Amino acid sequence: MPIVVKAVSMEDYEAWIDDRKALKLAALESQNKTLTMDESMAEGEKVYKKQCLMCHQANGEGVPGAFPALAGSEIALKKENTLEHLYRIIYGKN
């Protein structure tokens, strides 16, 4: 992969640095923020649309024989063990 060098003025470079610092600060602040249920649901919806929707479909019914349904799934709805579904996502079905 080639290295690309872009010559800019010192003013533009300092503005770029300030933008990078602001992005890093915003990321750190968001890590410590406690979300409301509505905010959590909105964030979860964004993640689902980006990562899960293609296989599990918009309605959560999945594709029979290929991708299991999440709608009505005991694992997705179970409150006693909220990590079980995450283990399946990371490690696959046991």
Backbone bond lengths (Angstrom), bond angles and torsions (degrees), N, CA, C in turn:
res aa  C-N    CA-C-N  psi(-1)  N-CA   C-N-CA  omega(-1)  CA-C   N-CA-C  phi
1 M - - - 1.442 - - 1.528 108.33 -
2 P 1.298 116.78 129.58 1.469 119.27 -178.32 1.528 111.30 -73.94
3 I 1.305 114.75 153.88 1.459 121.65 174.66 1.522 106.87 -94.48
4 V 1.315 116.56 127.92 1.456 121.65 -179.88 1.521 108.24 -109.28
5 V 1.297 115.84 127.76 1.462 121.70 179.11 1.512 107.58 -112.62
6 K 1.319 115.92 128.02 1.457 120.75 178.63 1.522 108.10 -115.61
7 A 1.319 116.76 118.25 1.460 121.59 179.48 1.529 108.51 -82.60
8 V 1.339 115.48 125.37 1.465 120.49 178.69 1.524 108.36 -133.81
9 S 1.297 114.99 165.31 1.460 119.38 177.74 1.528 109.36 -70.50
10 M 1.309 116.27 160.58 1.460 120.46 177.94 1.528 110.13 -61.14
11 E 1.298 117.61 -35.97 1.469 122.08 178.45 1.540 110.81 -62.49
12 D 1.322 116.85 -45.40 1.467 120.72 178.04 1.525 111.30 -65.54
13 Y 1.320 116.53 -38.30 1.465 120.97 178.30 1.535 110.29 -64.09
14 E 1.318 117.22 -45.54 1.459 120.45 179.72 1.528 111.23 -64.46
15 A 1.337 117.32 -36.78 1.471 120.84 176.26 1.523 109.85 -64.76
16 W 1.321 117.12 -39.54 1.469 121.34 177.93 1.526 110.53 -63.44
17 I 1.328 116.35 -44.43 1.466 121.35 177.97 1.528 110.08 -60.53
18 D 1.328 117.34 -44.47 1.464 120.83 178.98 1.532 110.95 -60.62
19 D 1.333 117.22 -40.50 1.473 121.18 177.34 1.521 110.61 -62.11
20 R 1.329 117.40 -44.06 1.473 121.64 179.42 1.530 110.58 -61.94
21 K 1.324 116.81 -42.68 1.462 120.79 179.43 1.527 110.79 -63.95
22 A 1.338 116.50 -41.36 1.465 120.47 179.31 1.525 111.10 -64.10
23 L 1.330 116.96 -40.26 1.467 120.33 177.87 1.523 111.25 -64.22
24 K 1.320 116.51 -41.96 1.464 120.56 179.60 1.523 110.87 -65.62
25 L 1.321 117.18 -42.24 1.457 121.38 178.43 1.527 111.03 -63.55
26 A 1.320 116.86 -42.61 1.468 120.77 178.75 1.524 110.64 -62.72
27 A 1.319 117.27 -39.49 1.463 120.87 178.47 1.526 110.85 -65.00
28 L 1.328 117.43 -41.85 1.460 120.86 178.34 1.518 111.54 -65.38
29 E 1.325 117.25 -40.74 1.462 121.05 179.23 1.520 111.66 -65.75
30 S 1.329 116.81 -37.39 1.463 119.39 -179.04 1.524 111.72 -69.79
31 Q 1.326 118.22 -25.42 1.468 121.35 177.56 1.522 111.34 -67.52
32 N 1.311 117.12 -31.75 1.460 121.54 -175.98 1.530 112.95 -94.98
33 K 1.314 117.55 0.06 1.457 121.56 -176.52 1.529 110.48 -82.92
34 T 1.322 116.19 136.73 1.454 121.43 173.66 1.522 107.40 -95.76
35 L 1.331 115.93 121.53 1.457 120.85 -177.06 1.522 111.41 -88.57
36 T 1.321 115.32 148.24 1.462 119.90 171.14 1.526 107.65 -75.08
37 M 1.316 117.18 169.16 1.462 120.46 178.51 1.531 110.41 -59.87
38 D 1.330 117.61 -42.28 1.472 120.21 179.21 1.523 111.61 -62.97
39 E 1.328 116.95 -41.46 1.463 120.57 178.15 1.528 110.85 -66.00
40 S 1.335 116.13 -40.72 1.468 120.12 177.94 1.526 111.03 -62.63
41 M 1.314 116.37 -42.91 1.462 120.66 179.30 1.538 110.60 -63.85
42 A 1.322 116.98 -40.98 1.470 120.48 178.84 1.522 110.89 -64.18
43 E 1.334 117.14 -43.05 1.470 120.68 177.81 1.524 110.43 -65.11
44 G 1.328 116.66 -42.90 1.458 120.63 178.19 1.513 112.19 -60.94
45 E 1.316 116.38 -38.70 1.468 120.29 178.54 1.532 110.63 -63.60
46 K 1.322 116.84 -40.86 1.470 120.40 177.62 1.529 110.63 -60.87
47 V 1.339 116.10 -45.50 1.464 120.42 -179.55 1.524 110.06 -64.43
48 Y 1.334 117.20 -44.08 1.471 120.83 -179.77 1.531 110.26 -59.73
49 K 1.327 116.28 -46.45 1.472 119.88 -179.38 1.522 111.57 -62.71
50 K 1.330 116.71 -35.04 1.461 120.32 -177.29 1.522 112.39 -81.06
51 Q 1.357 118.12 -38.55 1.452 121.23 -170.34 1.530 115.31 -109.28
52 C 1.315 118.36 -29.29 1.470 120.83 -167.27 1.525 114.47 -113.15
53 L 1.316 116.32 -30.98 1.459 121.69 -171.02 1.521 113.83 -55.54
54 M 1.309 117.87 -39.26 1.454 120.45 -175.68 1.532 111.63 -58.25
55 C 1.304 117.49 -40.81 1.461 120.62 -178.03 1.526 112.94 -91.96
56 H 1.323 116.36 -43.27 1.463 120.17 -174.06 1.525 113.03 -91.52
57 Q 1.324 117.16 -1.82 1.461 124.86 175.03 1.535 111.81 72.31
58 A 1.319 115.47 161.35 1.467 121.27 -177.59 1.522 111.71 -64.21
59 N 1.323 116.85 -32.31 1.462 120.81 -178.47 1.530 112.60 -89.56
60 G 1.325 118.14 -2.32 1.453 122.08 178.51 1.517 114.43 78.84
61 E 1.323 117.52 9.07 1.468 120.38 -177.02 1.525 113.32 -86.13
62 G 1.314 118.25 -4.34 1.453 121.52 175.70 1.509 113.76 65.74
63 V 1.332 115.77 -164.74 1.462 123.54 177.38 1.530 105.84 -126.03
64 P 1.334 116.74 111.75 1.476 119.67 -176.82 1.529 112.54 -52.20
65 G 1.320 114.77 131.88 1.454 120.87 179.18 1.517 114.79 84.54
66 A 1.319 116.72 -11.48 1.463 119.47 -179.03 1.528 111.60 -123.74
67 F 1.325 116.64 -55.47 1.461 121.90 -176.99 1.517 108.89 -127.89
68 P 1.331 117.64 119.23 1.457 120.61 -174.74 1.526 113.04 -65.85
69 A 1.313 114.59 153.22 1.459 120.71 176.71 1.519 109.96 -69.73
70 L 1.312 116.06 139.95 1.455 121.29 172.56 1.523 110.00 -98.24
71 A 1.335 116.38 -30.36 1.466 121.57 178.86 1.520 109.05 -63.51
72 G 1.319 116.19 120.93 1.448 121.05 179.29 1.521 114.39 78.07
73 S 1.317 117.84 1.66 1.465 122.26 -178.47 1.523 110.59 -68.08
74 E 1.326 116.18 133.15 1.460 120.86 178.69 1.526 110.80 -60.28
75 I 1.310 116.73 -40.02 1.471 120.09 -179.03 1.526 110.93 -66.08
76 A 1.319 117.16 -42.16 1.462 120.32 -178.65 1.527 112.23 -70.06
77 L 1.328 116.76 -30.77 1.464 120.62 -175.78 1.525 114.17 -96.83
78 K 1.331 118.13 -14.98 1.460 122.36 -176.09 1.524 110.67 -65.12
79 K 1.314 116.39 126.47 1.462 120.52 -179.31 1.524 112.29 -93.46
80 E 1.341 117.45 -21.27 1.457 120.21 -176.88 1.525 112.12 -65.83
81 N 1.324 117.27 -38.59 1.457 121.11 -177.21 1.527 108.57 -128.22
82 T 1.315 115.91 83.81 1.458 120.38 -174.90 1.521 113.06 -71.77
83 L 1.336 117.80 -12.05 1.460 119.87 -177.76 1.523 113.30 -92.09
84 E 1.319 118.33 -14.94 1.461 120.26 -175.68 1.529 112.14 -57.17
85 H 1.331 116.41 -43.70 1.466 118.06 -179.97 1.524 111.82 -66.66
86 L 1.340 117.32 -32.88 1.465 119.75 177.51 1.522 111.31 -67.04
87 Y 1.326 117.58 -39.46 1.458 120.46 176.51 1.525 110.73 -61.59
88 R 1.323 116.76 -38.22 1.472 119.50 178.07 1.522 110.98 -66.13
89 I 1.318 116.37 -38.80 1.464 119.17 179.11 1.531 110.05 -64.35
90 I 1.312 116.57 -43.96 1.459 121.04 -176.19 1.530 112.31 -75.92
91 Y 1.337 116.63 -46.82 1.464 120.74 -171.03 1.519 114.65 -107.58
92 G 1.330 118.21 -7.51 1.449 120.77 -178.22 1.517 111.20 87.00
93 K 1.308 114.26 176.30 1.467 119.92 -178.07 1.519 109.92 -68.55
94 N 1.332 116.20 136.02 1.475 121.40 179.03 1.509 111.15 -74.38
